[in-house]
Amino acid sequence: MSLFGPLMGLAALGLIGAGFFWVIRAEYGLGWRWWYVFTAGGLALVLLSLALPAPILSGLLGIAGASIVWGSTELKAQADRAGRGWYPSNPRPKPNPPLWRFFSRFRPPRL
């Protein structure tokens, strides 16, 4: 009997569940314009998971990276929800991410 599958399932549930919270906090503190930074970070974790020999650590990094990429597509939608009053909106100005002038040409991804 192997516990690997159920443990990875519980880890996926926890990491994806944490994604809901970080999307709300990231949009509140930074704004939706940081989507490409989170996408790049999530893709880096997925690529790093391919290089790890340990299956548990590789699986956890892959799940975390995919959850971050998925969450990065939700940042713009979260900004829309905050604008409608469904979530609190940060009254302070939000910082622009690095290279924002270049990435402002691209539309944020939506799933």
C-alpha contacts under 8 A as a table, 3 or more apart, distances in Angstrom:
res1	aa1	res2	aa2	distance
2	S	5	G	7.13
3	L	6	P	5.59
3	L	7	L	6.04
4	F	7	L	5.29
4	F	8	M	6.07
4	F	56	I	7.98
5	G	8	M	5.21
5	G	9	G	6.10
6	P	9	G	4.92
6	P	10	L	6.20
7	L	10	L	5.11
7	L	11	A	6.12
8	M	11	A	4.90
8	M	12	A	6.02
8	M	56	I	7.64
8	M	59	G	7.41
8	M	60	L	7.46
9	G	12	A	5.06
9	G	13	L	6.18
10	L	13	L	4.99
10	L	14	G	6.20
11	A	14	G	5.08
11	A	15	L	6.05
11	A	60	L	7.13
12	A	15	L	5.14
12	A	16	I	5.92
12	A	60	L	7.57
12	A	63	I	6.16
12	A	64	A	7.85
13	L	16	I	5.37
13	L	17	G	5.93
14	G	17	G	5.03
14	G	18	A	6.09
15	L	18	A	5.07
15	L	19	G	6.33
15	L	63	I	7.18
15	L	64	A	6.04
15	L	67	S	7.04
16	I	19	G	4.94
16	I	20	F	7.05
16	I	63	I	7.98
16	I	64	A	7.54
16	I	67	S	5.69
17	G	20	F	5.61
17	G	21	F	7.33
18	A	21	F	5.31
18	A	22	W	6.39
19	G	22	W	5.21
19	G	23	V	6.08
19	G	67	S	6.29
19	G	68	I	6.77
19	G	71	G	6.20
20	F	23	V	5.44
20	F	24	I	6.57
20	F	71	G	7.41
21	F	24	I	5.30
21	F	25	R	6.27
22	W	25	R	5.00
22	W	26	A	5.71
23	V	26	A	5.15
23	V	27	E	6.05
23	V	71	G	6.00
23	V	72	S	7.45
23	V	74	E	7.11
23	V	75	L	6.21
23	V	78	Q	7.43
24	I	27	E	5.41
24	I	28	Y	6.17
24	I	75	L	7.89
24	I	78	Q	6.76
25	R	28	Y	5.05
25	R	29	G	6.06
26	A	29	G	5.24
26	A	30	L	5.45
26	A	31	G	6.54
26	A	32	W	7.95
26	A	75	L	7.89
27	E	30	L	5.37
27	E	31	G	4.16
27	E	32	W	5.52
27	E	75	L	6.06
27	E	78	Q	6.81
27	E	79	A	6.47
28	Y	31	G	6.00
28	Y	88	P	7.71
28	Y	89	S	6.36
28	Y	90	N	5.56
29	G	90	N	7.04
29	G	94	K	6.76
30	L	33	R	7.73
30	L	34	W	6.90
30	L	94	K	5.38
30	L	95	P	6.15
30	L	96	N	7.88
31	G	34	W	6.41
31	G	75	L	7.50
31	G	79	A	7.20
31	G	94	K	5.99
31	G	95	P	7.66
32	W	35	W	5.84
32	W	75	L	4.86
32	W	76	K	5.06
32	W	78	Q	7.81
32	W	79	A	6.34
33	R	36	Y	7.58
33	R	76	K	7.83
33	R	96	N	6.96
33	R	97	P	6.90
33	R	100	W	7.66
34	W	37	V	5.42
34	W	38	F	6.63
34	W	96	N	7.57
34	W	97	P	5.78
35	W	38	F	5.33
35	W	39	T	6.14
35	W	72	S	4.99
35	W	73	T	6.90
35	W	75	L	6.47
35	W	76	K	7.97
35	W	108	P	6.80
36	Y	39	T	4.84
36	Y	40	A	6.02
36	Y	72	S	7.29
36	Y	103	F	7.75
36	Y	108	P	7.82
37	V	40	A	5.22
37	V	41	G	6.20
37	V	97	P	7.87
38	F	41	G	5.01
38	F	42	G	6.03
38	F	68	I	6.51
38	F	69	V	6.60
38	F	72	S	5.65
39	T	42	G	5.17
39	T	43	L	6.13
39	T	68	I	6.82
39	T	69	V	4.80
39	T	72	S	5.73
40	A	43	L	5.14
40	A	44	A	6.09
40	A	69	V	7.82
41	G	44	A	5.03
41	G	45	L	6.36
41	G	65	G	7.39
41	G	68	I	7.64
41	G	69	V	7.89
42	G	45	L	5.14
42	G	46	V	6.34
42	G	64	A	7.36
42	G	65	G	4.01
42	G	66	A	6.14
42	G	67	S	7.46
42	G	68	I	5.01
42	G	69	V	5.03
43	L	46	V	5.01
43	L	47	L	6.15
43	L	65	G	6.04
43	L	66	A	7.29
43	L	69	V	6.78
44	A	47	L	5.11
44	A	48	L	6.02
44	A	65	G	7.32
45	L	48	L	4.95
45	L	49	S	6.08
45	L	61	L	5.88
45	L	62	G	6.39
45	L	64	A	7.35
45	L	65	G	4.83
46	V	49	S	5.08
46	V	50	L	6.68
46	V	61	L	6.41
46	V	62	G	4.62
46	V	63	I	7.73
46	V	64	A	7.90
46	V	65	G	5.05
46	V	66	A	6.68
47	L	50	L	5.26
47	L	51	A	7.02
47	L	62	G	7.86
48	L	51	A	5.34
48	L	52	L	6.74
48	L	58	S	7.87
48	L	61	L	7.52
48	L	62	G	7.99
49	S	52	L	5.41
49	S	57	L	7.49
49	S	58	S	4.41
49	S	59	G	6.85
49	S	60	L	8.00
49	S	61	L	5.40
49	S	62	G	5.35
50	L	58	S	6.71
50	L	62	G	7.87
51	A	58	S	7.83
52	L	55	P	7.50
52	L	57	L	7.30
52	L	58	S	5.51
53	P	58	S	7.10
54	A	57	L	5.57
54	A	58	S	5.91
55	P	58	S	5.01
55	P	59	G	5.86
56	I	59	G	5.14
56	I	60	L	6.14
57	L	60	L	5.09
57	L	61	L	6.11
58	S	61	L	5.27
58	S	62	G	6.06
59	G	62	G	5.05
59	G	63	I	6.08
60	L	63	I	5.17
60	L	64	A	6.06
61	L	64	A	5.03
61	L	65	G	5.92
62	G	65	G	5.12
62	G	66	A	6.08
63	I	66	A	5.20
63	I	67	S	6.05
64	A	67	S	5.07
64	A	68	I	6.18
65	G	68	I	5.10
65	G	69	V	6.25
66	A	69	V	5.08
66	A	70	W	6.09
67	S	70	W	5.03
67	S	71	G	6.00
68	I	71	G	4.92
68	I	72	S	6.08
69	V	72	S	5.12
69	V	73	T	6.76
70	W	73	T	5.43
70	W	74	E	6.90
71	G	74	E	5.02
71	G	75	L	6.66
72	S	75	L	5.45
73	T	76	K	6.99
73	T	77	A	7.86
73	T	108	P	6.82
73	T	109	P	5.18
73	T	110	R	5.10
73	T	111	L	6.53
74	E	77	A	5.16
74	E	78	Q	6.01
74	E	110	R	6.80
74	E	111	L	7.85
75	L	78	Q	5.01
75	L	79	A	6.27
76	K	79	A	5.02
76	K	80	D	6.35
76	K	108	P	6.96
77	A	80	D	4.98
77	A	81	R	6.23
78	Q	81	R	4.94
78	Q	82	A	6.13
79	A	82	A	5.07
79	A	83	G	6.10
80	D	83	G	4.98
80	D	84	R	6.37
81	R	84	R	5.15
81	R	85	G	6.54
81	R	86	W	5.52
81	R	87	Y	6.44
82	A	85	G	5.10
82	A	86	W	5.50
82	A	87	Y	4.59
82	A	88	P	5.91
82	A	89	S	5.48
83	G	86	W	7.55
83	G	87	Y	7.89
83	G	89	S	6.96
84	R	87	Y	7.86
85	G	88	P	6.57
85	G	89	S	7.50
90	N	93	P	7.71
96	N	100	W	6.42
97	P	100	W	5.53
99	L	102	F	5.56
99	L	103	F	6.47
100	W	103	F	5.09
100	W	104	S	5.70
101	R	104	S	5.33
101	R	105	R	7.52
102	F	105	R	6.25
103	F	106	F	5.58
104	S	107	R	7.31
